[in-house]
Amino acid sequence: MAASHTTVAIPVRNGGELLARTLAALAAQTVEHELLVCDSGSSDGSVQLAHAHGARVLEIPPRSFSHGGTRNLLMREASGSHVALLSQDAEPAHERWLEELLGGFALAQDVAIVYGPYWPRPWAAVPVRIELERWFRSLSEDGRPCVERLQPGERSLPAVSLIGRRGFFTDADACISRAVWERVPFREVAIAEDRVLAIDLMRAGYAKAFVPDAAVLHSHDYTALAELRRCFDEWRGLREVYGWREPAGARQLLARLRGELGAARRDPSLADAPAARRLATLAGVGRHNVLRTVGALLGSRADLLSPRIRHALSLERRASFAPLDLDAPSAIPPPST
């Protein structure tokens, strides 16, 4: 694919040192590309840093930012026929990251979006590393690129049936065909815009591809409260997009905890570890799971909470609850031609 036909686009606000690492990794890519940044009110020198790396920078006020709307702005402004999207703290793991992403479009003629996995940073906590590795490994058990699509008879399936692997997509490490985006853009939503896009595209007859080698370093070591709030936001998004409400039965919650602890015990890094380290790791995994579960239970019941409580529980300080009716006939894009 011609280098001049590729844009890398990043929404930014106070990206700090992690943005600097991301931009440095982009400078080392094997594929030449346009670098496009949309900054929404940085005060830490992120705009100057982006300019120093040759980026074209769009500046918008913070109140104008939204996950779907800002990415639509980046897509409109991009000059490339294919636009790779990153978050400001998603650092390409190697110099062939962009090359690998672009290669995903060759897997099938109907591929419209390609995405890769998150690798934990070297300093990531063990529970975070285990969580990321398990999830992205589950998307391709054999470690090879794979394509996901909906058959014609599946395109009217309720959105909630697409939760999990089939409907998963992340625009923190992705590439999108601009021509397809012009037909099926991001929706102007506060969160989970990437999963909504994937559902819309697959219902329109397009496919998504997962490329395990197109990896970025992307992990967070949140405090306990921040982890709970992050999960609240994530599961509120799942409720808004899919209508998903996390089961609250004691038996299900206990089974999940046991499953997480069992997976941690089997983790290769603990095979020859001293007993004290194994116990500490298992305790950390248990604590991580409890925090995520509490956030999930609250987030998927956000419609039952007051705006004041939603604001207090949200890492993004978002008080709203804005459900999407993805199953309305008018919400399903017509088939591609």
NUKE-16516 format. One record per residue: z, y, x of N, C-alpha, C, O in turn; residue number from 0; residue in three letters. Coordinates in steps of 0.1 Angstrom, whole numbers, m for minus. Example, Ala and Ser with C-alpha at 12.3 -4.5 7.8 and 13.67 -1.06 7.14 Angstrom:
<rs>
    n_pz    n_py    n_px   ca_pz   ca_py   ca_px    c_pz    c_py    c_px    o_pz    o_py    o_px   seq   type
      78     m57     132      78     m45     123      78     m33     132      85     m33     142     0    ALA
      71     m22     128      71     m11     137      79       0     129      80      11     134     1    SER
</rs>
This chain:
<rs>
    n_pz    n_py    n_px   ca_pz   ca_py   ca_px    c_pz    c_py    c_px    o_pz    o_py    o_px   seq   type
       0     m12       8       0       0       0       0      12       9       7      13      19     0    MET
      m8      22       6      m9      34      14       3      42      15      10      44       5     1    ALA
       7      46      27      19      53      29      20      66      21      31      69      16     2    ALA
       9      73      20       9      86      13      11      84      m2      13      94      m9     3    SER
      11      72      m7      13      69     m21      27      65     m24      30      60     m35     4    HIS
      36      68     m16      50      64     m18      60      76     m17      59      83      m7     5    THR
      69      77     m26      79      87     m26      93      79     m26      94      69     m33     6    THR
     103      84     m18     116      80     m20     124      92     m26     124     103     m20     7    VAL
     131      89     m37     137     100     m45     152      97     m46     156      85     m49     8    ALA
     161     107     m44     175     105     m44     182     117     m52     180     128     m48     9    ILE
     190     114     m62     198     124     m68     211     126     m59     217     116     m55    10    PRO
     215     138     m57     225     141     m47     235     151     m53     231     161     m59    11    VAL
     248     149     m50     258     159     m51     269     156     m41     276     146     m43    12    ARG
     271     165     m31     281     163     m21     281     149     m15     291     141     m16    13    ASN
     270     146      m9     268     132      m4     275     129       8     278     117      11    14    GLY
     279     139      16     287     137      28     281     128      38     269     127      40    15    GLY
     290     121      45     286     112      57     277     100      52     268      96      59    16    GLU
     280      95      40     272      84      35     257      88      32     248      81      35    17    LEU
     255     100      27     242     106      26     235     107      39     223     104      41    18    LEU
     242     112      49     237     113      63     232      99      68     222      98      74    19    ALA
     240      89      65     236      75      70     223      71      62     214      64      68    20    ARG
     223      74      49     211      70      41     199      77      46     188      70      48    21    THR
     199      90      49     188      97      54     183      92      67     171      92      70    22    LEU
     193      89      76     189      84      89     182      70      88     173      68      95    23    ALA
     187      62      79     180      49      77     166      51      71     157      43      75    24    ALA
     164      60      63     151      63      58     141      68      68     129      64      68    25    LEU
     146      75      78     138      80      89     133      69      97     122      71     104    26    ALA
     139      57      97     135      46     105     126      36      98     123      26     104    27    ALA
     122      39      86     114      29      78     100      27      84      95      36      90    28    GLN
      95      15      82      82      12      87      71      18      78      59      18      82    29    THR
      74      23      66      64      28      57      67      44      56      78      48      53    30    VAL
      56      51      59      57      66      58      59      69      43      53      63      34    31    GLU
      66      80      40      69      83      26      72      98      24      77     104      34    32    HIS
      70     103      13      76     116       9      90     114       6      94     104      m1    33    GLU
      99     123      10     113     123       7     116     134      m3     114     146       0    34    LEU
     121     131     m14     124     140     m25     139     139     m29     143     128     m32    35    LEU
     146     150     m29     160     151     m33     162     160     m44     156     171     m45    36    VAL
     170     156     m54     175     166     m65     190     168     m63     198     159     m65    37    CYS
     193     180     m59     207     183     m57     213     191     m69     207     200     m74    38    ASP
     225     187     m74     231     193     m86     244     200     m82     254     197     m88    39    SER
     243     209     m72     254     218     m70     263     214     m58     275     216     m58    40    GLY
     257     208     m47     265     204     m36     271     216     m29     265     227     m28    41    SER
     283     214     m23     290     225     m16     293     220      m2     301     227       5    42    SER
     288     209       2     292     203      15     281     203      25     282     196      36    43    ASP
     270     210      23     259     210      32     248     200      30     240     198      38    44    GLY
     249     193      18     239     182      16     225     187      15     216     181      19    45    SER
     224     199       9     210     205       8     204     208      22     193     204      24    46    VAL
     212     214      30     207     216      44     204     203      51     195     203      59    47    GLN
     213     193      49     211     180      56     197     174      51     190     169      59    48    LEU
     195     175      38     182     169      33     170     177      38     160     170      42    49    ALA
     171     190      39     160     198      45     158     194      60     146     193      64    50    HIS
     169     192      67     168     188      81     160     175      83     155     172      94    51    ALA
     161     166      73     154     153      73     140     154      67     134     143      65    52    HIS
     135     166      64     122     167      59     120     166      45     109     164      40    53    GLY
     131     166      37     130     164      23     125     176      15     128     188      20    54    ALA
     118     174       5     116     185      m5     128     184     m15     130     174     m21    55    ARG
     134     195     m17     147     196     m24     145     204     m37     141     215     m37    56    VAL
     149     197     m48     150     204     m61     164     207     m63     173     199     m60    57    LEU
     168     219     m68     181     222     m71     183     225     m86     176     233     m91    58    GLU
     193     219     m92     197     221    m106     212     224    m107     219     219     m98    59    ILE
     216     231    m117     230     233    m119     237     220    m123     231     211    m129    60    PRO
     250     218    m119     257     206    m122     256     202    m137     255     190    m141    61    PRO
     257     212    m146     257     209    m160     244     203    m165     243     197    m176    62    ARG
     233     205    m157     220     199    m161     218     185    m157     208     178    m161    63    SER
     227     179    m149     226     165    m144     228     155    m155     238     157    m163    64    PHE
     220     145    m156     223     133    m164     216     122    m156     205     124    m150    65    SER
     221     110    m158     215      99    m150     201      96    m154     192      94    m145    66    HIS
     197      97    m167     184      94    m171     175     107    m169     164     105    m164    67    GLY
     180     118    m173     172     130    m172     169     135    m158     157     139    m156    68    GLY
     178     133    m149     176     137    m135     166     128    m128     158     132    m120    69    THR
     166     115    m132     157     106    m126     143     108    m132     133     107    m125    70    ARG
     142     112    m144     129     116    m150     123     128    m142     111     129    m140    71    ASN
     132     138    m139     128     150    m132     122     145    m118     112     150    m114    72    LEU
     129     137    m111     125     132     m98     111     125    m100     102     127     m91    73    LEU
     110     116    m110      97     109    m112      86     119    m115      75     117    m109    74    MET
      88     129    m123      78     139    m125      73     147    m113      62     149    m111    75    ARG
      83     150    m104      80     158     m93      75     150     m81      69     155     m72    76    GLU
      76     137     m81      72     128     m70      57     128     m69      50     128     m79    77    ALA
      52     128     m57      37     128     m55      32     113     m54      20     111     m54    78    SER
      41     104     m51      37      90     m49      33      83     m62      38      86     m72    79    GLY
      24      73     m60      21      64     m71      32      54     m74      33      48     m84    80    SER
      40      52     m63      52      43     m65      64      52     m60      63      58     m49    81    HIS
      75      51     m67      86      59     m64      99      50     m62     103      44     m71    82    VAL
     104      50     m50     116      43     m47     128      52     m50     128      63     m46    83    ALA
     138      46     m57     150      53     m60     162      48     m53     163      36     m52    84    LEU
     170      57     m48     183      53     m42     194      62     m47     191      73     m53    85    LEU
     206      57     m46     217      66     m48     221      72     m34     216      67     m24    86    SER
     228      83     m34     231      90     m22     239      82     m12     239      84       0    87    GLN
     246      71     m17     254      63      m8     249      49      m7     256      40      m3    88    ASP
     236      47     m10     230      34      m8     221      35       4     210      41       4    89    ALA
     225      29      15     218      30      28     209      18      30     214       7      31    90    GLU
     196      20      32     187       9      35     193       0      46     197       6      57    91    PRO
     193     m13      44     200     m22      54     192     m24      67     198     m28      77    92    ALA
     179     m21      66     170     m23      78     158     m15      76     156      m9      66    93    HIS
     150     m15      87     138      m6      87     127     m10      78     117      m3      75    94    GLU
     127     m23      73     117     m28      64     121     m28      49     114     m34      41    95    ARG
     131     m20      46     136     m20      32     125     m15      23     122     m22      13    96    TRP
     119      m4      26     108       1      17      96      m8      16      90     m10       6    97    LEU
      93     m13      28      82     m23      28      84     m35      19      75     m40      12    98    GLU
      96     m40      20     100     m52      11      99     m48      m4      94     m56     m12    99    GLU
     105     m36      m7     104     m32     m21      90     m31     m26      87     m36     m37   100    LEU
      81     m25     m18      67     m23     m23      60     m37     m24      52     m38     m32   101    LEU
      64     m46     m15      58     m59     m16      61     m66     m29      54     m75     m33   102    GLY
      72     m62     m36      75     m69     m49      64     m67     m59      63     m75     m68   103    GLY
      56     m56     m58      46     m54     m68      34     m64     m67      27     m66     m76   104    PHE
      33     m70     m55      23     m80     m53      27     m94     m59      18    m103     m59   105    ALA
      39     m95     m64      43    m109     m69      36    m112     m82      34    m124     m85   106    LEU
      33    m102     m90      25    m105    m103      19     m92    m107      24     m81    m104   107    ALA
       8     m93    m115       1     m81    m119       9     m72    m129       7     m60    m129   108    GLN
      18     m78    m136      26     m71    m146      39     m65    m141      46     m59    m149   109    ASP
      42     m66    m128      54     m61    m123      54     m45    m123      45     m39    m117   110    VAL
      64     m39    m129      64     m25    m131      76     m19    m123      76      m7    m119   111    ALA
      87     m27    m121      98     m22    m114     103     m33    m105     103     m45    m108   112    ILE
     108     m29     m93     113     m39     m83     126     m34     m78     129     m22     m77   113    VAL
     135     m43     m76     149     m39     m71     154     m49     m61     150     m60     m61   114    TYR
     164     m44     m54     170     m53     m43     185     m53     m45     191     m46     m54   115    GLY
     192     m61     m36     206     m63     m38     214     m52     m30     209     m45     m21   116    PRO
     227     m52     m34     237     m44     m26     243     m53     m16     248     m64     m20   117    TYR
     244     m49      m3     252     m56       6     265     m49       9     265     m36       9   118    TRP
     276     m55      10     289     m48      12     289     m42      26     283     m47      35   119    PRO
     294     m30      27     296     m24      41     305     m32      49     314     m39      44   120    ARG
     304     m31      62     313     m39      71     328     m38      68     335     m47      70   121    PRO
     332     m26      64     346     m24      61     350     m26      47     362     m23      43   122    TRP
     341     m32      39     345     m35      25     356     m45      24     357     m54      31   123    ALA
     365     m43      14     375     m52      11     370     m66       7     359     m66       1   124    ALA
     377     m76      10     372     m90       7     369     m92      m7     358     m97     m10   125    VAL
     377     m87     m17     374     m89     m31     361     m82     m35     353     m88     m43   126    PRO
     358     m71     m29     346     m63     m32     334     m71     m26     324     m73     m33   127    VAL
     335     m76     m14     324     m84      m8     321     m96     m16     310     m99     m18   128    ARG
     331    m103     m20     329    m116     m27     322    m113     m41     313    m120     m44   129    ILE
     327    m102     m47     321     m99     m60     306     m95     m59     297    m100     m66   130    GLU
     302     m87     m49     288     m83     m47     280     m95     m43     269     m98     m48   131    LEU
     285    m103     m33     277    m114     m28     274    m125     m39     263    m130     m41   132    GLU
     285    m127     m48     283    m137     m58     273    m132     m69     264    m140     m73   133    ARG
     274    m120     m73     265    m115     m83     250    m115     m78     242    m120     m85   134    TRP
     247    m109     m67     234    m108     m63     228    m122     m59     216    m124     m60   135    PHE
     236    m131     m54     232    m144     m51     228    m152     m64     219    m160     m64   136    ARG
     235    m148     m75     232    m155     m88     218    m151     m93     213    m158    m102   137    SER
     213    m140     m88     200    m135     m93     188    m143     m87     177    m143     m92   138    LEU
     191    m149     m75     181    m157     m69     188    m168     m61     191    m165     m49   139    SER
     190    m179     m66     198    m190     m60     192    m195     m47     199    m199     m38   140    GLU
     179    m194     m46     172    m199     m34     169    m188     m24     163    m190     m14   141    ASP
     173    m176     m27     171    m164     m18     157    m159     m17     154    m152      m8   142    GLY
     149    m163     m26     135    m159     m26     132    m148     m37     139    m148     m47   143    ARG
     122    m140     m35     118    m130     m46     115    m137     m59     110    m149     m59   144    PRO
     119    m131     m70     116    m137     m83     112    m126     m93     116    m115     m92   145    CYS
     105    m131    m103     100    m122    m114     106    m126    m127     108    m137    m130   146    VAL
     110    m116    m135     116    m118    m148     108    m110    m158     105     m98    m156   147    GLU
     105    m117    m169      97    m110    m180     102    m116    m193     108    m127    m194   148    ARG
      98    m110    m204     100    m115    m217      87    m120    m223      77    m113    m222   149    LEU
      87    m132    m229      76    m137    m235      74    m129    m249      83    m124    m254   150    GLN
      61    m129    m254      59    m121    m266      69    m124    m277      73    m114    m284   151    PRO
      73    m136    m279      82    m139    m290      97    m135    m287     105    m136    m296   152    GLY
      99    m131    m274     113    m127    m271     115    m112    m271     126    m107    m269   153    GLU
     105    m104    m273     106     m90    m271     113     m83    m282     117     m71    m281   154    ARG
     115     m90    m293     123     m84    m304     138     m90    m304     145     m88    m314   155    SER
     141     m97    m294     155    m103    m293     165     m91    m293     162     m80    m287   156    LEU
     176     m93    m299     186     m82    m299     190     m79    m284     191     m88    m276   157    PRO
     193     m66    m282     196     m62    m268     208     m69    m262     208     m72    m250   158    ALA
     218     m73    m270     230     m80    m265     226     m93    m259     234     m98    m251   159    VAL
     215     m99    m264     211    m112    m258     206    m111    m244     204    m121    m237   160    SER
     203     m98    m240     197     m96    m226     208     m91    m216     205     m88    m205   161    LEU
     220     m92    m220     231     m88    m211     232     m98    m200     229    m110    m202   162    ILE
     235     m94    m188     236    m103    m177     223    m103    m169     217     m92    m168   163    GLY
     219    m114    m163     207    m114    m154     194    m109    m160     187    m102    m154   164    ARG
     191    m113    m172     178    m110    m178     176     m95    m180     165     m90    m178   165    ARG
     186     m88    m183     185     m74    m185     190     m65    m174     189     m53    m175   166    GLY
     194     m72    m163     199     m64    m152     188     m57    m144     178     m63    m141   167    PHE
     191     m45    m140     183     m37    m131     191     m26    m125     200     m20    m133   168    PHE
     190     m22    m113     197     m11    m107     188      m1    m101     179      m5     m92   169    THR
     189      12    m104     181      22     m98     188      28     m86     183      39     m81   170    ASP
     198      22     m81     204      26     m68     197      20     m57     199      23     m45   171    ALA
     188      10     m60     180       3     m49     167      m2     m57     167     m14     m60   172    ASP
     157       6     m59     146       2     m68     133       9     m64     133      19     m57   173    ALA
     123       4     m70     110      11     m69     103      10     m82     103      m1     m88   174    CYS
      96      20     m87      90      21    m100      76      25     m99      72      34     m91   175    ILE
      67      19    m106      53      23    m107      53      36    m115      57      36    m127   176    SER
      47      47    m109      47      59    m116      38      59    m129      41      65    m139   177    ARG
      27      52    m128      18      51    m139      25      44    m151      23      49    m163   178    ALA
      33      34    m149      41      28    m160      52      37    m165      54      38    m177   179    VAL
      59      44    m156      69      53    m160      64      64    m169      70      68    m178   180    TRP
      51      68    m167      45      78    m175      44      73    m190      44      81    m199   181    GLU
      43      60    m191      43      55    m205      56      51    m210      59      53    m222   182    ARG
      65      46    m201      79      42    m205      89      49    m196      92      43    m186   183    VAL
      93      61    m199     102      68    m189     116      64    m192     120      57    m201   184    PRO
     125      69    m183     139      67    m185     143      74    m198     137      85    m202   185    PHE
     153      69    m204     159      76    m216     169      87    m211     175      85    m200   186    ARG
     171      97    m219     180     108    m215     194     104    m219     200     108    m229   187    GLU
     200      94    m211     213      89    m214     223      92    m203     219      95    m192   188    VAL
     236      91    m206     246      95    m197     248      85    m186     252      88    m175   189    ALA
     246      72    m189     249      61    m180     241      49    m184     236      48    m195   190    ILE
     239      39    m175     232      27    m178     217      29    m180     211      21    m187   191    ALA
     212      41    m175     198      44    m177     189      33    m171     177      31    m176   192    GLU
     193      27    m161     185      17    m154     184       4    m162     173      m1    m163   193    ASP
     194       0    m169     194     m12    m177     185      m9    m190     178     m18    m194   194    ARG
     187       3    m195     179       6    m207     164       6    m203     156       1    m211   195    VAL
     161      12    m192     147      12    m187     141      m2    m186     130      m5    m190   196    LEU
     149     m11    m180     144     m25    m178     142     m32    m192     132     m38    m193   197    ALA
     150     m30    m201     148     m35    m215     136     m29    m221     127     m37    m226   198    ILE
     134     m16    m220     122     m10    m226     110     m15    m220     100     m18    m227   199    ASP
     109     m16    m207      97     m21    m200      94     m35    m203      82     m38    m206   200    LEU
     104     m44    m203     101     m58    m206      97     m60    m220      89     m68    m223   201    MET
     103     m52    m229      98     m53    m243      84     m48    m245      77     m52    m254   202    ARG
      80     m39    m236      66     m34    m236      56     m43    m229      44     m40    m229   203    ALA
      61     m54    m224      52     m64    m218      52     m64    m203      44     m71    m197   204    GLY
      60     m56    m196      60     m55    m182      71     m64    m176      79     m69    m184   205    TYR
      70     m67    m163      80     m76    m156      87     m68    m146      83     m57    m142   206    ALA
      99     m73    m143     107     m67    m132     108     m78    m121     108     m90    m124   207    LYS
     109     m73    m108     110     m83     m97     123     m80     m89     126     m68     m87   208    ALA
     129     m90     m85     141     m89     m76     137     m94     m62     132    m106     m61   209    PHE
     139     m86     m52     135     m90     m38     148     m90     m30     153     m79     m26   210    VAL
     153    m101     m27     166    m102     m19     166     m95      m6     177     m91      m1   211    PRO
     154     m94       1     154     m88      14     153     m73      14     154     m66      24   212    ASP
     152     m67       2     151     m52       0     165     m47      m2     168     m42     m13   213    ALA
     174     m49       7     188     m47       5     193     m33      10     187     m27      19   214    ALA
     203     m28       3     210     m16       8     225     m19      10     230     m28       4   215    VAL
     231     m11      19     245     m12      21     251      m3      10     249      10      11   216    LEU
     259      m9       1     263      m1     m10     276      m8     m16     275     m17     m23   217    HIS
     287      m3     m13     300      m8     m18     310       3     m18     309      13     m10   218    SER
     320       1     m27     331      11     m28     344       5     m26     346      m6     m32   219    HIS
     353      11     m19     367       6     m18     375      16     m26     381      25     m20   220    ASP
     376      15     m39     383      24     m48     398      21     m47     403      11     m44   221    TYR
     406      32     m50     420      30     m53     421      22     m66     411      20     m73   222    THR
     433      16     m69     435       8     m81     431      16     m93     424      11    m102   223    ALA
     435      29     m94     432      37    m106     417      40    m107     412      39    m118   224    LEU
     411      43     m96     397      46     m96     389      33    m100     379      35    m107   225    ALA
     393      22     m95     386       9     m99     386       7    m114     376       3    m120   226    GLU
     398       9    m120     400       7    m134     391      17    m141     384      13    m151   227    LEU
     390      30    m137     382      40    m143     367      37    m142     359      39    m151   228    ARG
     363      32    m130     349      28    m128     345      17    m138     334      18    m144   229    ARG
     354       7    m139     350      m3    m149     351       1    m163     343      m4    m171   230    CYS
     359      11    m166     359      17    m180     345      23    m182     339      20    m193   231    PHE
     340      31    m173     327      37    m174     316      26    m176     307      27    m184   232    ASP
     317      16    m167     306       6    m167     306      m2    m181     295      m4    m186   233    GLU
     318      m6    m185     318     m14    m198     316      m5    m210     311     m10    m220   234    TRP
     320       8    m209     316      17    m220     300      18    m221     295      17    m232   235    ARG
     294      18    m209     279      18    m209     274       5    m215     264       6    m223   236    GLY
     280      m6    m212     275     m19    m218     277     m19    m234     269     m24    m241   237    LEU
     288     m13    m238     290     m11    m252     279      m2    m259     274      m5    m269   238    ARG
     276       9    m252     267      18    m257     253      12    m257     245      15    m267   239    GLU
     249       5    m247     235       0    m246     233     m13    m253     224     m14    m261   240    VAL
     242     m22    m251     240     m36    m257     248     m38    m270     246     m47    m277   241    TYR
     258     m30    m272     268     m33    m283     278     m43    m279     284     m49    m288   242    GLY
     279     m45    m266     288     m56    m261     303     m52    m261     306     m41    m257   243    TRP
     311     m61    m267     325     m59    m267     332     m71    m259     330     m82    m263   244    ARG
     338     m68    m248     344     m78    m240     354     m86    m247     364     m81    m253   245    GLU
     353    m100    m247     363    m108    m254     377    m106    m248     379    m104    m236   246    PRO
     387    m106    m257     401    m103    m253     410    m115    m255     422    m113    m254   247    ALA
     405    m126    m258     413    m138    m260     420    m142    m247     414    m142    m236   248    GLY
     433    m146    m248     441    m150    m236     434    m161    m229     434    m161    m216   249    ALA
     429    m171    m236     423    m183    m229     411    m179    m221     409    m184    m210   250    ARG
     403    m170    m227     391    m166    m219     395    m157    m207     389    m159    m196   251    GLN
     404    m149    m209     409    m140    m197     414    m149    m186     412    m147    m174   252    LEU
     422    m159    m190     428    m168    m180     418    m176    m173     418    m178    m161   253    LEU
     408    m181    m181     397    m189    m175     389    m181    m165     385    m186    m154   254    ALA
     387    m168    m168     380    m159    m159     387    m157    m146     381    m158    m135   255    ARG
     400    m155    m147     408    m153    m135     408    m165    m126     407    m165    m114   256    LEU
     410    m177    m133     409    m189    m125     396    m191    m118     395    m196    m107   257    ARG
     385    m188    m125     372    m189    m119     370    m180    m107     365    m184     m97   258    GLY
     375    m167    m108     374    m158     m97     383    m163     m85     378    m163     m73   259    GLU
     395    m168     m88     403    m173     m77     397    m186     m71     398    m188     m58   260    LEU
     391    m194     m79     385    m206     m74     373    m203     m65     371    m209     m54   261    GLY
     365    m193     m69     354    m189     m60     359    m183     m47     352    m185     m37   262    ALA
     369    m176     m48     375    m170     m35     380    m181     m26     378    m180     m14   263    ALA
     386    m191     m31     391    m202     m23     379    m209     m15     381    m214      m4   264    ARG
     368    m209     m22     356    m216     m16     348    m207      m7     338    m211      m1   265    ARG
     352    m194      m6     345    m185       3     345    m189      17     356    m192      23   266    ASP
     333    m190      24     333    m195      38     342    m188      47     346    m193      57   267    PRO
     344    m175      45     352    m167      54     366    m171      55     374    m168      64   268    SER
     371    m179      45     385    m183      44     386    m198      48     398    m203      48   269    LEU
     375    m204      52     376    m219      54     386    m222      65     394    m232      63   270    ALA
     387    m215      76     396    m218      87     407    m207      88     413    m206      99   271    ASP
     408    m199      78     418    m187      79     432    m192      78     435    m202      72   272    ALA
     441    m185      85     456    m189      84     460    m188      69     455    m180      61   273    PRO
     471    m195      66     476    m195      52     479    m181      47     477    m178      36   274    ALA
     485    m173      56     489    m160      52     477    m151      48     478    m144      38   275    ALA
     467    m153      55     455    m145      52     449    m150      39     444    m142      31   276    ARG
     448    m163      37     443    m168      25     451    m164      13     445    m160       3   277    ARG
     464    m164      14     472    m159       3     470    m144       0     469    m140     m12   278    LEU
     469    m136      10     467    m122       9     453    m119       2     452    m111      m7   279    ALA
     443    m127       6     430    m125       0     430    m129     m14     424    m122     m23   280    THR
     436    m140     m18     437    m145     m32     444    m135     m40     441    m132     m52   281    LEU
     455    m129     m35     463    m119     m42     454    m107     m44     454    m101     m55   282    ALA
     446    m103     m34     437     m91     m36     426     m94     m46     423     m85     m54   283    GLY
     421    m106     m46     411    m110     m56     417    m110     m70     410    m105     m80   284    VAL
     429    m115     m71     435    m115     m84     438    m101     m89     436     m98    m101   285    GLY
     443     m92     m81     445     m78     m84     432     m71     m88     431     m64     m98   286    ARG
     422     m74     m81     408     m68     m83     403     m72     m97     398     m64    m105   287    HIS
     405     m85    m100     400     m90    m113     408     m85    m125     403     m81    m135   288    ASN
     421     m83    m123     430     m77    m134     426     m63    m136     424     m59    m148   289    VAL
     423     m55    m126     419     m41    m128     406     m40    m135     404     m32    m144   290    LEU
     396     m49    m131     383     m49    m137     384     m53    m152     377     m48    m160   291    ARG
     393     m63    m154     394     m68    m168     400     m57    m177     395     m55    m188   292    THR
     410     m50    m172     416     m40    m180     406     m29    m183     405     m24    m194   293    VAL
     399     m25    m173     388     m15    m174     378     m19    m184     373     m12    m192   294    GLY
     374     m32    m183     363     m38    m192     368     m38    m206     361     m34    m215   295    ALA
     380     m42    m209     386     m43    m222     386     m29    m229     383     m27    m240   296    LEU
     391     m19    m221     392      m6    m226     378       0    m228     375       7    m238   297    LEU
     369      m1    m218     356       5    m219     348      m1    m230     341       7    m237   298    GLY
     348     m14    m233     340     m19    m243     346     m17    m257     341     m21    m267   299    SER
     358     m10    m257     364      m5    m270     365      10    m270     373      16    m277   300    ARG
     357      17    m262     357      31    m261     354      38    m274     359      49    m277   301    ALA
     347      31    m283     344      37    m296     356      39    m305     357      46    m314   302    ASP
     367      31    m301     379      31    m309     389      42    m303     400      44    m309   303    LEU
     386      48    m292     395      57    m285     391      71    m288     379      74    m291   304    LEU
     401      80    m286     398      94    m288     390     100    m276     391      94    m265   305    SER
     383     111    m278     377     117    m267     386     121    m255     383     120    m244   306    PRO
     398     125    m259     408     128    m249     412     116    m240     413     117    m228   307    ARG
     413     105    m246     417      93    m239     405      88    m231     406      84    m219   308    ILE
     393      89    m237     381      85    m229     379      94    m217     376      88    m206   309    ARG
     382     106    m218     381     115    m206     391     111    m196     388     112    m184   310    HIS
     403     108    m200     414     104    m190     411      91    m183     414      89    m171   311    ALA
     404      82    m190     401      69    m184     388      69    m176     386      59    m169   312    LEU
     380      79    m177     367      78    m171     367      84    m157     373      94    m154   313    SER
     361      76    m148     359      81    m134     350      93    m134     352     102    m126   314    LEU
     340      94    m143     331     105    m144     336     116    m152     329     126    m154   315    GLU
     348     114    m158     354     124    m167     345     127    m179     343     138    m184   316    ARG
     339     116    m184     330     117    m196     338     114    m208     344     103    m209   317    ARG
     339     123    m218     347     120    m230     339     114    m241     345     110    m251   318    ALA
     326     114    m240     318     110    m252     316      95    m253     319      88    m244   319    SER
     312      91    m265     307      78    m267     294      79    m275     294      84    m286   320    PHE
     283      74    m268     269      77    m274     262      64    m274     254      61    m265   321    ALA
     264      56    m285     257      43    m286     242      45    m288     237      55    m295   322    PRO
     234      36    m283     219      35    m285     216      24    m295     222      13    m294   323    LEU
     207      27    m303     202      16    m312     189      11    m306     178      14    m311   324    ASP
     190       2    m296     178      m3    m290     171     m13    m298     160     m17    m295   325    LEU
     177     m18    m309     171     m28    m317     164     m22    m329     158     m30    m337   326    ASP
     164      m9    m331     156      m3    m342     142      m5    m339     137      m3    m328   327    ALA
     134      m8    m349     119     m10    m347     113       2    m339     104       0    m331   328    PRO
     117      14    m342     111      26    m335     115      27    m321     109      34    m313   329    SER
     126      19    m317     131      20    m303     124      10    m294     125      11    m282   330    ALA
     116       1    m299     109      m9    m291      95      m5    m288      87      m3    m297   331    ILE
      92      m2    m275      79       3    m272      68      m7    m276      70     m19    m276   332    PRO
      56      m1    m280      45     m10    m283      40     m18    m271      42     m13    m260   333    PRO
      34     m29    m273      29     m37    m261      20     m29    m252      12     m21    m257   334    PRO
      20     m32    m239      11     m26    m230      m3     m32    m232      m5     m43    m237   335    SER
     m13     m24    m229     m27     m28    m230     m33     m30    m217     m45     m33    m216   336    THR
</rs>
